[in-house]
Amino acid sequence: AQKVTQAQTEISVVEKEDVTLDCVYETRDTTYYLFWYKQPPSGELVFLIRRNSFDEQNEISGRYSWNFQKSTSSFNFTITASQVVDSAVYFCACSGGGADGLTFGKGTHLIIQP
Amino acid sequence: GAGVSQSPSNKVTEKGKDVELRCDPISGHTALYWYRQSLGQGLEFLIYFQGNSAPDKSGLPSDRFSAERTGGSVSTLTIQRTQQEDSAVYLCASSSSGPPWETQYFGPGTRLLVL
């Protein structure tokens, strides 16, 4: 079984600021996968990224970047130059080797103020 | 459509009634998942289908919950004798293949309210 902790319940920043969302995971699996999803006010979960435990390379996609560190069991997500449209709830999730689906954190509600 | 679809989008029912929630996965996706999202419990995994088979049903909250998938496509989640604590958003997802660590794409959900 996995456990995912998103300690930040809510973050509020002003537009154009950079913001980092924290994610800490626990798993006994040697092979596992980490995900980030975005849930805008419309409610539909939108896939952002998937990484496997063997690939610690950081990834950048436009204004989004992810920092995966196995040593600290963290998979943090940074938005650079935030925009109002980034306002949403962001979920971090983990999947191991079993048939038990994704284990989600409680989510971080990100508010970008104009 | 190209995405996962769910119906109904909203359902209001009375305590004790049975409800059926439907999920239509992305065409060609062999794996299908049900989750529940509630204020108190967050996002919980319920069940996973690979084709028409569910390897593990232990994630279903009680024996009032059942799910089936036919023809490797549409899935139905049935809740019998609904209770107020069943009120939640029920989300369906699909992936191109099992296992569950493949990227899952989610539908818009069914918002269930039990009065």
Chai-1 contact restraints between the chains, C-beta under 6 A:
chainA,res_idxA,chainB,res_idxB,connection_type,confidence,min_distance_angstrom,max_distance_angstrom,comment,restraint_id
A,Y33,B,W101,contact,1.0,0.0,6.0,A-B,restraint_1
A,G43,B,G109,contact,1.0,0.0,6.0,A-B,restraint_2
A,E44,B,P108,contact,1.0,0.0,6.0,A-B,restraint_3
A,L45,B,F106,contact,1.0,0.0,6.0,A-B,restraint_4
A,F47,B,T103,contact,1.0,0.0,6.0,A-B,restraint_5
A,R50,B,T103,contact,1.0,0.0,6.0,A-B,restraint_6
A,S95,B,P100,contact,1.0,0.0,6.0,A-B,restraint_7
A,S95,B,W101,contact,1.0,0.0,6.0,A-B,restraint_8
A,A99,B,Y48,contact,1.0,0.0,6.0,A-B,restraint_9
A,A99,B,P55,contact,1.0,0.0,6.0,A-B,restraint_10
A,A99,B,D56,contact,1.0,0.0,6.0,A-B,restraint_11
A,G101,B,Y33,contact,1.0,0.0,6.0,A-B,restraint_12
A,G101,B,F45,contact,1.0,0.0,6.0,A-B,restraint_13
A,G101,B,Y48,contact,1.0,0.0,6.0,A-B,restraint_14
A,G101,B,P100,contact,1.0,0.0,6.0,A-B,restraint_15
A,F104,B,L43,contact,1.0,0.0,6.0,A-B,restraint_16
A,K106,B,G42,contact,1.0,0.0,6.0,A-B,restraint_17
